[in-house]
Structures are given as structure tokens and as C-alpha cells.
């Protein structure tokens, strides 16, 4: 079944009554909000409830982490991207982003968990209200420190774990964490020491995060010393904690403050500096962003492991080259307060932003090479950090933001983040003088997002502006990239003659520029496709083979797959239907590596046309049904392109002729019901 529930990163203790109640509510109610103080276990309870047997839905159970999100305007695109929907948001569609998402979700049956919403209560309330009205098969489970205040909302307060009795859930959690930290603590089963441990749990109000932090301290302390130190520290810290805060919130803050005091000075400094990371991070980023002053880079990894041992930091991915770490929101907030006390917020945020700007630059330089798939995975993993860096730079260094947003052209264009990329690019371009290479690159990147949104008029204007920008700085590669924008904006609405004039072999020679640059290869792709539209299939195949060979030499996969698509188009036009099917299957294999949803959608239409021509009407109908489901995740079917629409209709006509209308509809619906995950 489709879905994306994350794995549990720690053992789950107790909560059987709450889980049973949630089971009933998730069957009967459509909006449930779990509230409670930070650290009480809302997210963990929601994850366990969503993952229980019987919770599967035909269209998936989806986890949407909102903790790293700071811009409310990205809420809809974040949800859509999690669901695998590349909403366009193009002006021509006449729909808002929310309306596009509502229309897509209208016939779906799914469960969505929106985790950590307290900083986005108003926009979440608005969006959830619209979705629930539009999609009768939707259920939403929310975690938040405060309720949404929506009509029909069922609020469940997540309370601390019970502390009473020798078999209490709080004691079981404390014991499990203590045993993980120090196996010799198995003697907690002794009645005297068990009673002492129970007193520690009561002192911590049964708050799971506080219990975990305390349990981790038994790596260094005896239980007796912990109880003594805990009592003394609580008395001191409780006096300095704002008395207006709820008692349990004061308890948690006190417990975190106690853990903070017990860290080594350099661990406390690292804790504070790590608070600039939104979501998870790797060791290399932590080393670069957090080192400085008394904290040398060489010691960051050891100190980070020390914070893991103290339950301040958690591993979100296991040890090794791909190890990643994160802090719970409550602990990160405490660290950020400490960072402010140190006066380092701006300096550390600057280092964070420039680290990820440098990563974007390296990815841009490596995108058209053998590391392309690895870069796709890496940048997708770093999405939250890239967004945080761009937001910071837009407020502090718009020129650097412009450069970073332009460097990420491939991320917006090839990795399905069109609306977000367009927003960042438009904001950066509005703040910086329209001169220089960074401006030209960002303008081109903006045009790319417009193309895939189907906003061809705006893309054509951006292409014209790119021509002027490239001429101003004498950039042949920029001229080729501008020619690509202009030619596609003409080709897709149905003007292959003018598109070929702008991107064909003669035009490319006139522009100059590197033979293996993105601009030249993209123009070669447009040229090959335009030749197919004109029925010049032999010439199209020659262009596509040249493009494919160049991509193979570079080790590039994204454009190479489109070259395979054009080869399939040309073979189909020449009546070589088996050859067309082989080429398009190779194309789909490449597109799935990069999850290029637009590429998969057009590839399925092409494969359907090829197998229909081979006489397999049932398979063609299933492929068209599956393609229809993929097009719904992209936006406008066939992008409104006459040639794409004609190809799809050709496959349908041949399939219906082969198996009849009734069999066609059955096979089509079967394909449409298949998962696009």
C-alpha cells in the first residue's frame, strides 16, 4: 500500500488505552488533534496509531512533518509533494494551489498525519477545512501543542505516562532507557531501588522526554546519586522557571535544563549551535556549521556522539557514511534559546546558509554527470535545510539567495519542486539588481519552472529576457539556455517550425558554447522532438542518438531518458513498434531513478501507443489508465500539448479497436487504480 510512515527510532512503552481510543476515533471521526505539552509523546503516539494493523487506506497513510516549515505559503506544496503530487499552480489553470490539491484528493481514501502544527495553526486549520470538505474519504490526524479550533475537530489530550505502582508505564520507560544506557541497572527490580526509580519518575511528572533524558544519565551516575542531584537541581531550576508556564511545561524545561547543566561545556555549545538545523543533518554539516572558537572541528563528531548518548540528539539514520541526526523540537528550542544568550544566532545561521549554498553549487556543477542520481537523493534528503538556508539568505544576503536559488535550477525543474522554486526565484529576483551571471542563471531557472507549470507565455517572456541577459555578459551557454526556453514555449502549444528554427543544429552552431553543456543538450532535445512533430522521423532519430551518446559520455541520466523517449517517438512514426516499446521502457527505467513524474506520465502514454500498435489492446488500456493516474499527480493532462494529446488519443483508439469499449474501460480502470508510489 502507498504511504511514507517513518520508522520508529525508539521502543514504544504503554499507551494501550490511548491507542485503543484512537483506533475507534480514526474509524469514526475525520479530524483528530493530539494536544499536550512538548515532550509528552504526541508524535510517537500518532505514529504508532497510524501504523497499527487495520489503518491502511487504499490511497495510503502519509506522514507530513511540519516542524521544519516556517513559511505558511509552502504548506500546500509541502503536503502535495509528500503525497507525490506535483501541483502546478500556474496562472492559466485558473485554480489556487489549495484548489488543485482539493481536486486531486476529491476521490481519494487516505489518512494524513500532520505532525507538529502549533506554529502553523491558522494555515493548517484553513487547509484542512478545505480538504475535508472536498475529500469525503480523507481522515486527518494532527499533533500540536494547541488545538486547531476547526469545526468537527476531536481533541485528545495526550497526558504524561502514569507513575503510580511498581508496574507503571513511566517506570517501564525509565527502566528501558536506563538499561540501554547502563545494563548494570537491571537491579532496578530490587524493591528499594525500584521505589527510588518510581520517585524519580514522579518527580519528572511521567513526561516521556524527561524520563529518557534522566535514564540516559545512568550511563555515568548511580540511581541514588541521580535522585539526589535531581531533587536539588529541580528546586533550583524550578525557582528560575517562569511560574506562568503550565506545571508540566516547567517540569520538562527543568528536566532539559538539568540535562543541559550536566553536559560538558563543549557539548552545551554544540547543542546550542545544532539548533539552527531544521530537520535532520549529517556529520559534515555539523562539523562545518558548529565548529569555531573553543569548539574545534575535529571534536564535533565525538561531542555529537556524546549528545546521542545523553538522548539530547537522536540518530535518524544509523551509523556509517550515511548517518544522520536530529533533535526533538523541544530540545532544539532550548538550544536555540541558549544560542541567543550566547549572541551567536546570526553567525551560526550564516554558516549554515553558506554551507548549503556551497552544497547547491557543487550539486549544480555535478548534475550533468555520473553522480546525478546520487545528487538527486542527496538534495532531496537536504530539502528542509536548503529551504531554511534560502529563507535566511533572503533576509540577510539577497545576492547569495539569488545565486543559490539559481544553482538549484535542477532541483526545481527536474526533482518536482516547481511552485516552491518559482516562489524563491521570484522573491530573490525582486530584491537584486538585474545584472550579472547570477541574475541570468536565476532568470533561466524561473523560466524552467514556468515551462513545467504549463505557463508557456511567461516562459517565453523569461526566455526573451534571458537572451538579453546572456548578451549583456557575453555568455554563449546562456544564449543556448535562453533558446531552449523560447523554443519549448513555442513547441508545446503546437509550433514546431519556429521551435526548430530556435533550437535546431544551425541555430546551435550560431550560439556557440560548450558542446556538452546543459543548454546545448536541452536544445538538441527540443530539436529532435520538433522534427518528430514535423514527421521528419529519420532526422529526429539522428538528433536523438547524438543527444543520447553525449549523455552516456557524461554519465547523465535525466536527459538521456528523454533522448530514449524521442527515439521511441521516431520509431513509432516509422512503424517500428517493437523498437519504440524497447526505447520507451529504457526511458521509463531512467525516469523512475529520479522520480520524474512528468517524464513517467509521458512515457506511459508512449508505451501505450507502442503496445497498442503491436496489437495488445488490454495492456495499452492498462498503461493509459496508469498514465492517467500519473498525469493527475503532475497537473494539466498532456500539458495541453497537441502532439502529446494526439499520441495519447492514438493509443486509445487502437486499444479500443483491438478489445472493444467494455474491455477497454475495465482495463483502463484497473491501471488507474494501480499505485503511483
C-alpha positions as CSV (number, residue, x, y, z in Angstrom):
1,X,0.0,0.0,0.0
2,X,1.2,3.6,-0.6
3,X,2.4,5.7,2.2
4,X,5.6,7.0,3.9
5,X,5.3,6.4,7.6
6,X,8.8,6.8,9.1
7,X,10.4,4.0,11.2
8,X,10.2,4.3,15.0
9,X,13.5,5.4,16.3
10,X,13.0,4.2,19.9
11,X,10.9,1.5,21.7
12,X,7.3,2.3,22.5
13,X,6.0,1.8,26.0
14,X,2.5,1.8,27.3
15,X,-0.4,3.9,25.8
16,X,-2.6,0.9,25.1
17,X,-5.7,2.7,26.3
18,X,-4.9,5.8,24.2
19,X,-4.2,3.6,21.1
20,X,-7.5,1.8,21.5
21,X,-9.3,5.1,21.8
22,X,-7.6,6.4,18.7
23,X,-8.5,3.2,16.8
24,X,-12.1,4.0,17.4
25,X,-11.8,7.7,16.6
26,X,-9.9,7.1,13.4
27,X,-12.8,4.9,12.2
28,X,-15.5,7.3,13.2
29,X,-14.1,10.9,13.1
30,X,-12.3,12.7,10.2
31,X,-10.2,15.2,12.2
32,X,-8.5,14.3,15.4
33,X,-5.9,16.5,17.1
34,X,-3.5,15.2,19.7
35,X,-2.5,18.0,22.1
36,X,-0.2,18.2,25.1
37,X,3.0,19.7,26.3
38,X,6.2,19.3,24.5
39,X,7.9,16.0,25.1
40,X,4.8,14.2,26.2
41,X,4.9,11.9,23.2
42,X,2.3,13.2,20.8
43,X,4.3,12.4,17.6
44,X,5.2,8.9,18.8
45,X,1.6,8.1,19.7
46,X,0.4,9.4,16.3
47,X,3.0,7.3,14.5
48,X,2.1,4.2,16.4
49,X,-1.6,4.7,15.9
50,X,-1.2,5.3,12.2
51,X,1.0,2.2,11.7
52,X,-1.3,-0.2,13.6
53,X,-2.9,-3.1,11.7
54,X,-6.1,-2.0,10.1
55,X,-5.1,1.6,9.5
56,X,-4.1,1.0,5.8
57,X,-6.1,3.0,3.3
58,X,-6.4,2.4,-0.4
59,X,-4.6,5.6,-1.2
60,X,-2.1,5.5,1.6
61,X,-1.2,6.6,5.1
62,X,1.0,9.7,4.9
63,X,3.2,11.4,7.4
64,X,3.8,15.1,6.9
65,X,6.4,16.6,9.2
66,X,5.8,20.3,9.6
67,X,8.4,21.1,12.3
68,X,11.0,22.5,9.8
69,X,8.4,24.6,7.9
70,X,8.4,28.3,8.7
71,X,6.8,29.8,5.6
72,X,3.0,29.2,5.7
73,X,2.9,29.8,2.0
74,X,4.7,26.5,1.5
75,X,2.2,24.4,3.5
76,X,0.2,23.2,0.5
77,X,3.2,22.4,-1.7
78,X,4.8,20.6,1.2
79,X,1.7,18.4,1.7
80,X,1.3,17.9,-2.1
81,X,4.9,16.9,-2.5
82,X,4.7,14.4,0.3
83,X,1.7,12.8,-1.4
84,X,3.6,12.6,-4.7
85,X,1.6,15.4,-6.3
86,X,3.5,18.0,-8.4
87,X,0.8,20.7,-8.3
88,X,1.4,23.3,-10.9
89,X,-0.1,26.5,-9.5
90,X,0.2,28.0,-13.0
91,X,-1.9,31.1,-13.7
92,X,-3.5,29.6,-16.8
93,X,-5.1,26.8,-14.8
94,X,-7.4,29.3,-13.0
95,X,-7.1,27.4,-9.7
96,X,-5.3,28.2,-6.5
97,X,-2.8,25.6,-5.1
98,X,-5.4,24.7,-2.5
99,X,-8.0,24.1,-5.2
100,X,-5.6,21.9,-7.2
101,X,-4.9,19.8,-4.1
102,X,-8.6,19.5,-3.2
103,X,-9.5,18.5,-6.8
104,X,-6.8,15.8,-6.8
105,X,-7.8,14.5,-3.4
106,X,-11.6,14.5,-4.0
107,X,-11.9,10.8,-4.8
108,X,-9.1,9.5,-2.6
109,X,-9.4,7.4,0.6
110,X,-6.4,8.2,2.8
111,X,-5.1,9.1,6.2
112,X,-2.8,12.1,6.6
113,X,-0.8,12.8,9.8
114,X,0.2,16.4,10.1
115,X,3.0,16.4,12.7
116,X,3.9,19.5,14.8
117,X,1.4,22.2,13.8
118,X,1.5,24.6,16.7
119,X,3.5,27.2,14.8
120,X,1.1,27.0,11.8
121,X,-2.3,26.6,13.4
122,X,-4.2,29.2,11.3
123,X,-3.0,28.0,7.8
124,X,-3.3,24.3,8.8
125,X,-6.9,25.0,10.0
126,X,-7.7,26.7,6.7
127,X,-6.2,24.0,4.5
128,X,-7.5,21.0,6.5
129,X,-11.0,22.6,6.4
130,X,-10.9,22.9,2.6
131,X,-9.6,19.3,2.2
132,X,-12.1,17.7,4.4
133,X,-15.0,19.4,2.6
134,X,-13.6,18.3,-0.8
135,X,-12.5,14.8,0.0
136,X,-15.0,12.6,1.9
137,X,-12.5,9.7,2.1
138,X,-9.9,11.8,3.9
139,X,-9.1,11.5,7.6
140,X,-6.6,13.8,9.2
141,X,-4.6,13.2,12.4
142,X,-2.9,16.3,13.8
143,X,-0.2,16.7,16.6
144,X,0.0,20.2,18.1
145,X,0.6,21.9,21.4
146,X,-2.7,23.6,20.8
147,X,-6.0,22.6,19.1
148,X,-6.8,23.8,15.6
149,X,-10.2,25.1,16.5
150,X,-11.8,23.6,13.4
151,X,-15.5,22.6,13.2
152,X,-15.8,18.8,13.8
153,X,-12.4,18.6,15.4
154,X,-12.0,15.9,18.1
155,X,-9.3,16.9,20.6
156,X,-7.4,14.3,22.5
157,X,-5.1,15.5,25.3
158,X,-2.0,13.3,25.5
159,X,-1.2,13.1,29.2
160,X,2.1,12.0,30.8
161,X,2.6,8.3,31.5
162,X,1.2,7.0,34.7
163,X,3.7,7.0,37.5
164,X,1.9,5.0,40.3
165,X,2.7,1.5,41.1
166,X,5.6,-0.9,40.5
167,X,4.4,-1.7,37.0
168,X,3.7,1.9,35.8
169,X,4.3,2.9,32.2
170,X,6.6,5.7,33.4
171,X,8.8,3.3,35.3
172,X,8.8,0.9,32.4
173,X,10.0,3.6,30.0
174,X,12.6,4.9,32.5
175,X,13.9,1.3,33.1
176,X,14.2,0.6,29.4
177,X,16.2,3.8,28.8
178,X,18.3,3.1,31.9
179,X,19.1,-0.4,30.7
180,X,20.1,0.9,27.3
181,X,22.4,3.4,28.9
182,X,23.8,1.1,31.6
183,X,23.0,-2.6,31.6
184,X,24.1,-2.9,35.2
185,X,20.9,-1.0,36.2
186,X,19.0,-4.3,35.8
187,X,18.9,-4.2,39.6
188,X,16.1,-1.7,39.4
189,X,13.9,-4.7,40.0
190,X,15.1,-4.6,43.6
191,X,12.1,-3.2,45.7
192,X,14.1,-0.5,47.3
193,X,15.8,0.7,44.2
194,X,12.5,0.3,42.2
195,X,10.8,2.6,44.7
196,X,13.6,5.1,44.3
197,X,13.2,4.9,40.5
198,X,9.5,5.4,40.8
199,X,10.1,8.5,42.9
200,X,12.4,9.8,40.0
201,X,9.5,9.2,37.6
202,X,7.0,11.0,39.8
203,X,9.4,14.0,40.2
204,X,9.6,14.1,36.4
205,X,5.7,14.0,36.1
206,X,5.9,11.0,33.9
207,X,6.8,13.1,30.9
208,X,8.4,10.7,28.4
209,X,11.2,13.0,27.1
210,X,12.2,13.9,30.7
211,X,12.3,10.2,31.6
212,X,14.5,9.5,28.6
213,X,16.9,12.3,29.5
214,X,17.1,11.0,33.0
215,X,17.5,7.4,32.1
216,X,20.4,8.3,29.8
217,X,22.3,9.8,32.8
218,X,22.6,6.4,34.4
219,X,25.5,5.8,32.0
220,X,27.5,8.0,34.3
221,X,25.6,8.0,37.6
222,X,24.2,5.6,40.1
223,X,20.4,5.8,40.7
224,X,21.0,7.1,44.2
225,X,23.1,10.0,43.0
226,X,20.6,10.8,40.3
227,X,17.7,11.0,42.7
228,X,19.8,13.3,45.0
229,X,21.0,15.5,42.2
230,X,17.6,15.6,40.5
231,X,15.9,16.8,43.6
232,X,18.4,19.5,44.2
233,X,18.5,20.7,40.6
234,X,14.7,20.8,40.3
235,X,14.5,23.0,43.4
236,X,16.9,25.5,41.9
237,X,15.7,25.4,38.3
238,X,12.0,25.5,39.3
239,X,12.6,28.7,41.1
240,X,14.1,30.3,37.9
241,X,11.5,29.0,35.5
242,X,8.6,31.3,34.6
243,X,5.8,30.5,37.0
244,X,3.2,31.4,34.5
245,X,4.1,28.4,32.5
246,X,2.0,25.2,33.0
247,X,3.4,22.9,35.7
248,X,4.2,20.1,33.3
249,X,5.9,22.5,30.9
250,X,8.0,23.8,33.8
251,X,8.9,20.2,34.7
252,X,10.1,19.5,31.1
253,X,12.0,22.7,30.9
254,X,13.6,21.9,34.2
255,X,14.5,18.4,33.2
256,X,16.0,19.7,29.9
257,X,17.9,22.4,31.8
258,X,19.2,19.8,34.2
259,X,20.5,17.7,31.3
260,X,22.0,20.8,29.9
261,X,23.8,21.7,33.1
262,X,25.2,18.2,33.3
263,X,26.7,18.3,29.7
264,X,30.3,19.2,29.2
265,X,30.8,22.9,28.3
266,X,31.6,22.0,24.7
267,X,28.6,19.7,24.5
268,X,26.4,22.6,25.6
269,X,28.0,24.8,23.0
270,X,27.4,22.2,20.3
271,X,23.8,21.7,21.5
272,X,23.2,25.4,21.0
273,X,24.7,25.6,17.6
274,X,22.9,22.5,16.3
275,X,19.6,24.3,16.9
276,X,20.0,26.1,13.6
277,X,19.3,22.8,11.7
278,X,15.7,22.2,10.6
279,X,15.1,18.5,10.5
280,X,18.0,16.1,10.3
281,X,21.6,16.7,9.3
282,X,24.9,14.8,8.8
283,X,28.2,15.0,10.5
284,X,29.9,17.0,7.7
285,X,27.3,19.8,8.0
286,X,27.5,19.7,11.8
287,X,31.3,20.0,11.7
288,X,31.3,23.0,9.4
289,X,28.4,24.9,10.8
290,X,29.1,24.3,14.5
291,X,32.9,24.5,14.8
292,X,34.6,27.7,15.8
293,X,36.1,29.4,18.8
294,X,36.6,26.9,21.6
295,X,35.0,24.1,19.6
296,X,37.4,22.7,17.1
297,X,36.0,20.8,14.0
298,X,38.0,17.7,14.9
299,X,36.0,17.3,18.2
300,X,32.5,17.8,16.8
301,X,31.8,14.2,15.9
302,X,32.9,12.8,19.3
303,X,30.8,15.5,21.1
304,X,27.8,14.7,18.8
305,X,28.0,11.1,19.9
306,X,28.1,12.3,23.5
307,X,24.9,14.1,23.0
308,X,23.4,11.0,21.4
309,X,24.4,9.0,24.5
310,X,22.6,11.6,26.6
311,X,19.4,11.4,24.5
312,X,19.8,15.1,23.5
313,X,20.4,14.1,19.8
314,X,18.9,11.1,18.1
315,X,20.1,9.2,15.1
316,X,17.5,9.3,12.3
317,X,19.7,7.0,10.2
318,X,22.2,4.5,11.6
319,X,26.0,4.9,11.8
320,X,28.2,4.9,8.8
321,X,28.7,7.2,5.8
322,X,25.0,8.0,5.6
323,X,24.4,8.6,9.3
324,X,22.0,11.5,10.1
325,X,21.0,13.1,13.3
326,X,18.2,15.3,14.6
327,X,16.9,16.9,17.8
328,X,13.4,16.8,19.1
329,X,11.7,20.2,18.8
330,X,11.6,20.9,22.5
331,X,15.3,20.2,22.9
332,X,16.1,22.2,19.8
333,X,14.1,25.2,21.1
334,X,16.0,25.1,24.4
335,X,19.3,25.0,22.5
336,X,18.2,28.0,20.3
337,X,17.4,30.0,23.5
338,X,20.9,29.3,24.7
339,X,22.3,30.2,21.3
340,X,20.6,33.6,21.6
341,X,22.0,34.0,25.1
342,X,25.5,33.5,23.6
343,X,24.8,36.1,20.9
344,X,25.6,33.6,18.1
345,X,22.3,33.2,16.3
346,X,23.3,35.3,13.2
347,X,26.8,33.9,12.9
348,X,25.8,30.3,13.1
349,X,22.8,30.8,10.8
350,X,25.2,32.4,8.3
351,X,27.5,29.4,8.4
352,X,24.5,27.1,8.0
353,X,23.2,29.0,5.0
354,X,26.6,29.3,3.3
355,X,27.3,25.6,3.8
356,X,24.1,24.7,2.0
357,X,24.6,27.3,-0.7
358,X,28.0,25.7,-1.3
359,X,26.3,22.3,-1.5
360,X,23.8,23.7,-4.0
361,X,26.7,25.0,-6.1
362,X,28.5,21.6,-6.0
363,X,25.3,19.8,-7.0
364,X,24.7,22.2,-9.9
365,X,28.3,21.5,-11.2
366,X,27.8,17.8,-10.8
367,X,24.2,17.5,-12.0
368,X,25.1,16.8,-15.7
369,X,27.5,13.9,-14.8
370,X,27.7,10.4,-13.4
371,X,26.7,11.5,-9.9
372,X,23.3,12.8,-11.0
373,X,21.2,10.1,-9.2
374,X,23.3,10.5,-6.1
375,X,22.8,14.2,-6.2
376,X,19.1,13.8,-6.6
377,X,18.9,11.7,-3.5
378,X,21.2,13.9,-1.5
379,X,19.4,17.1,-2.3
380,X,16.0,15.5,-1.7
381,X,17.3,14.5,1.8
382,X,18.5,18.0,2.4
383,X,15.3,19.7,1.3
384,X,14.4,21.2,4.7
385,X,18.0,22.5,5.2
386,X,18.0,24.1,1.7
387,X,14.7,25.8,2.4
388,X,16.0,27.1,5.7
389,X,19.2,28.4,4.1
390,X,17.3,30.2,1.4
391,X,14.9,31.8,3.8
392,X,17.8,33.1,5.9
393,X,19.7,34.4,2.9
394,X,16.6,36.2,1.5
395,X,16.6,38.2,4.8
396,X,20.3,38.8,5.2
397,X,22.1,38.4,1.8
398,X,19.7,38.6,-1.2
399,X,22.6,38.3,-3.7
400,X,23.6,35.0,-2.2
401,X,20.0,33.9,-2.1
402,X,19.7,34.7,-5.8
403,X,22.8,32.7,-6.6
404,X,21.7,29.7,-4.5
405,X,18.2,29.7,-6.0
406,X,19.6,29.8,-9.5
407,X,22.1,27.0,-8.7
408,X,19.1,24.8,-7.7
409,X,17.5,25.0,-11.1
410,X,17.8,21.2,-11.5
411,X,16.1,20.7,-8.1
412,X,13.1,22.9,-9.0
413,X,12.9,21.7,-12.6
414,X,13.9,18.0,-12.5
415,X,13.0,17.0,-9.0
416,X,9.4,18.2,-8.8
417,X,9.6,21.4,-6.7
418,X,8.2,23.8,-9.3
419,X,6.0,26.0,-7.2
420,X,8.5,26.3,-4.3
421,X,11.3,27.1,-6.7
422,X,9.3,29.7,-8.6
423,X,8.4,31.4,-5.3
424,X,12.1,31.5,-4.1
425,X,13.3,32.7,-7.5
426,X,10.7,35.4,-7.8
427,X,11.4,36.7,-4.3
428,X,15.2,36.8,-4.9
429,X,14.9,38.4,-8.4
430,X,12.8,41.1,-6.9
431,X,15.5,42.1,-4.4
432,X,18.6,42.1,-6.6
433,X,19.6,44.4,-9.4
434,X,19.0,42.7,-12.8
435,X,22.7,42.3,-13.8
436,X,25.4,39.7,-13.8
437,X,25.7,35.9,-14.2
438,X,23.7,35.1,-11.1
439,X,20.7,37.1,-12.3
440,X,20.9,35.4,-15.7
441,X,21.0,32.0,-14.2
442,X,18.1,32.7,-11.8
443,X,16.0,34.1,-14.6
444,X,16.6,31.0,-16.6
445,X,15.7,28.8,-13.6
446,X,12.5,30.7,-13.2
447,X,11.6,30.1,-16.9
448,X,12.1,26.4,-16.4
449,X,9.6,26.2,-13.6
450,X,7.1,28.1,-15.7
451,X,7.6,25.6,-18.6
452,X,6.6,22.6,-16.5
453,X,3.8,24.5,-14.9
454,X,2.4,24.9,-18.4
455,X,2.8,28.7,-18.2
456,X,4.2,29.0,-21.8
457,X,3.6,32.7,-22.3
458,X,5.5,33.6,-19.1
459,X,8.2,31.1,-20.0
460,X,8.6,32.7,-23.5
461,X,9.0,36.1,-21.9
462,X,11.5,34.8,-19.5
463,X,13.4,33.3,-22.5
464,X,13.5,36.7,-24.2
465,X,14.8,38.3,-21.0
466,X,17.4,35.5,-20.8
467,X,18.6,36.4,-24.3
468,X,19.3,40.0,-23.2
469,X,21.0,38.9,-20.0
470,X,23.2,36.4,-21.9
471,X,24.2,39.0,-24.5
472,X,25.0,41.6,-21.8
473,X,27.5,39.2,-20.2
474,X,28.7,37.6,-23.4
475,X,27.7,34.1,-22.3
476,X,27.2,31.5,-25.2
477,X,25.8,28.9,-22.8
478,X,23.3,31.4,-21.6
479,X,22.2,32.0,-25.2
480,X,21.6,28.3,-25.6
481,X,19.7,28.1,-22.4
482,X,17.5,31.0,-23.5
483,X,16.9,29.4,-26.9
484,X,15.7,26.3,-25.0
485,X,13.1,28.3,-23.0
486,X,11.9,30.2,-26.1
487,X,11.7,27.1,-28.3
488,X,9.8,24.9,-25.8
489,X,7.3,27.7,-25.1
490,X,6.5,27.6,-28.9
491,X,6.8,23.8,-29.3
492,X,4.3,22.7,-26.6
493,X,1.4,24.9,-27.9
494,X,2.0,23.4,-31.4
495,X,4.6,25.5,-33.3
496,X,7.4,23.0,-34.1
497,X,8.6,25.1,-37.1
498,X,9.6,28.1,-35.0
499,X,10.9,25.9,-32.2
500,X,13.2,24.1,-34.7
501,X,14.4,27.5,-36.0
502,X,15.5,28.5,-32.5
503,X,17.0,25.2,-31.3
504,X,18.0,23.2,-34.4
505,X,21.5,22.4,-35.5
506,X,22.1,25.6,-37.4
507,X,20.9,27.8,-34.5
508,X,23.1,25.9,-32.0
509,X,26.2,26.5,-34.1
510,X,25.4,30.2,-34.2
511,X,25.1,30.4,-30.5
512,X,28.5,28.7,-29.8
513,X,29.1,27.5,-26.3
514,X,30.3,24.2,-24.9
515,X,29.3,21.0,-26.7
516,X,28.2,19.2,-23.6
517,X,26.7,22.0,-21.6
518,X,23.1,21.8,-20.4
519,X,21.9,24.5,-22.8
520,X,23.2,22.7,-26.0
521,X,21.8,19.3,-24.9
522,X,18.4,20.7,-24.0
523,X,18.2,22.5,-27.4
524,X,19.1,19.2,-29.1
525,X,16.2,17.6,-27.2
526,X,13.8,20.3,-28.4
527,X,15.1,20.0,-32.0
528,X,14.6,16.2,-32.0
529,X,11.1,16.5,-30.7
530,X,10.2,19.2,-33.1
531,X,11.4,17.1,-36.0
532,X,9.1,14.3,-34.8
533,X,6.2,16.7,-34.7
534,X,7.0,17.6,-38.3
535,X,7.1,14.0,-39.4
536,X,10.8,14.0,-40.1
537,X,11.5,10.9,-38.1
538,X,14.8,9.8,-39.6
539,X,16.3,13.3,-38.8
540,X,14.7,13.2,-35.3
541,X,16.3,9.8,-34.6
542,X,19.7,11.1,-35.7
543,X,19.4,14.1,-33.3
544,X,18.2,11.9,-30.5
545,X,21.0,9.4,-31.0
546,X,23.5,12.2,-30.8
547,X,21.9,13.5,-27.6
548,X,21.9,10.1,-26.1
549,X,25.6,9.4,-26.9
550,X,26.5,12.8,-25.4
551,X,24.6,11.9,-22.2
552,X,26.1,8.5,-22.0
553,X,29.6,10.0,-22.3
554,X,28.7,12.4,-19.4
555,X,27.1,9.7,-17.3
556,X,23.9,11.8,-17.2
557,X,20.5,10.0,-16.9
558,X,17.7,12.7,-16.8
559,X,18.2,14.0,-20.4
560,X,19.3,10.6,-21.6
561,X,15.9,9.2,-20.7
562,X,14.3,12.0,-22.8
563,X,16.5,11.0,-25.7
564,X,15.2,7.5,-25.4
565,X,11.7,8.9,-25.5
566,X,12.3,10.8,-28.8
567,X,13.9,7.6,-30.2
568,X,10.7,5.8,-29.3
569,X,8.6,8.6,-30.9
570,X,10.6,8.4,-34.1
571,X,10.5,4.6,-34.2
572,X,6.7,4.7,-33.7
573,X,6.4,7.2,-36.6
574,X,8.5,4.9,-38.8
575,X,6.3,1.9,-38.0
576,X,8.9,0.1,-35.9
577,X,6.6,-0.6,-33.0
578,X,8.7,-3.1,-31.1
579,X,11.7,-0.8,-31.3
580,X,9.6,2.0,-30.0
581,X,8.5,-0.1,-27.0
582,X,12.1,-1.0,-26.2
583,X,13.2,2.6,-26.2
584,X,10.4,3.9,-24.1
585,X,10.9,1.1,-21.5
586,X,14.5,2.3,-21.2
587,X,13.2,5.8,-20.8
588,X,10.9,4.8,-18.0
589,X,13.7,3.0,-16.2
590,X,15.7,6.2,-16.2
591,X,12.8,8.4,-15.1
592,X,12.0,6.1,-12.2
593,X,15.5,6.5,-10.8
594,X,14.8,10.3,-10.5
595,X,11.1,10.1,-9.8
596,X,10.5,12.4,-12.7
597,X,6.7,12.3,-12.6
598,X,6.2,14.3,-15.8
599,X,8.6,12.0,-17.6
600,X,6.9,8.9,-16.3
601,X,3.5,10.3,-17.4
602,X,4.5,10.9,-21.0
603,X,6.5,7.7,-21.1
604,X,3.4,5.6,-20.1
605,X,1.4,7.3,-22.9
606,X,4.1,6.5,-25.4
607,X,4.4,2.9,-24.3
608,X,0.6,2.5,-24.5
609,X,0.7,3.8,-28.1
610,X,3.5,1.3,-29.0
611,X,1.9,-1.8,-27.4
612,X,-1.5,-0.8,-28.9
613,X,0.2,-0.7,-32.3
614,X,1.6,-4.2,-31.6
615,X,-2.0,-5.4,-31.0
616,X,-2.1,-5.7,-27.2
617,X,-5.1,-3.6,-26.5
618,X,-5.6,-4.7,-22.9
619,X,-2.1,-3.8,-21.9
620,X,-2.3,-0.5,-23.7
621,X,-5.6,0.3,-21.9
622,X,-4.0,-0.5,-18.5
623,X,-0.9,1.6,-19.3
624,X,-3.2,4.6,-20.3
625,X,-5.1,4.2,-17.0
626,X,-1.8,4.2,-15.1
627,X,-0.6,7.1,-17.1
628,X,-3.9,9.0,-16.3
629,X,-3.1,8.5,-12.6
630,X,0.4,9.9,-13.0
631,X,-0.9,12.8,-15.0
632,X,-3.2,13.7,-12.1
633,X,-0.1,14.0,-9.9
634,X,1.5,16.4,-12.4
635,X,-1.3,18.7,-13.1
636,X,-2.7,19.5,-16.6
637,X,-3.0,16.3,-18.6
638,X,-0.6,16.2,-21.5
639,X,0.3,19.8,-20.6
640,X,-2.3,20.9,-23.2
641,X,0.2,19.9,-25.9
642,X,-1.5,19.0,-29.2
643,X,1.2,16.4,-30.1
644,X,1.2,14.8,-26.6
645,X,-2.6,14.7,-26.7
646,X,-2.7,13.2,-30.2
647,X,-0.2,10.5,-29.3
648,X,-2.3,9.5,-26.2
649,X,-5.6,9.5,-28.3
650,X,-3.9,7.4,-31.0
651,X,-3.1,4.7,-28.4
652,X,-6.7,4.8,-27.0
653,X,-8.3,4.5,-30.5
654,X,-6.1,1.4,-31.3
655,X,-6.7,-0.2,-27.9
656,X,-10.5,0.2,-28.2
657,X,-10.4,-1.1,-31.7
658,X,-8.5,-4.2,-30.5
659,X,-10.5,-5.2,-27.5
660,X,-13.8,-3.2,-27.5
661,X,-15.1,-0.4,-25.4
662,X,-16.2,-2.5,-22.4
663,X,-12.9,-4.4,-22.0
664,X,-11.0,-1.1,-22.6
665,X,-12.9,0.6,-19.7
666,X,-12.2,-2.3,-17.4
667,X,-8.5,-2.4,-18.2
668,X,-8.2,1.3,-18.0
669,X,-9.8,1.5,-14.6
670,X,-7.5,-1.3,-13.4
671,X,-4.5,0.6,-14.5
672,X,-5.8,3.9,-13.0
673,X,-6.2,2.1,-9.6
674,X,-2.6,1.0,-9.6
675,X,-0.3,2.8,-7.2
676,X,1.8,5.7,-8.5
677,X,4.1,5.4,-5.4
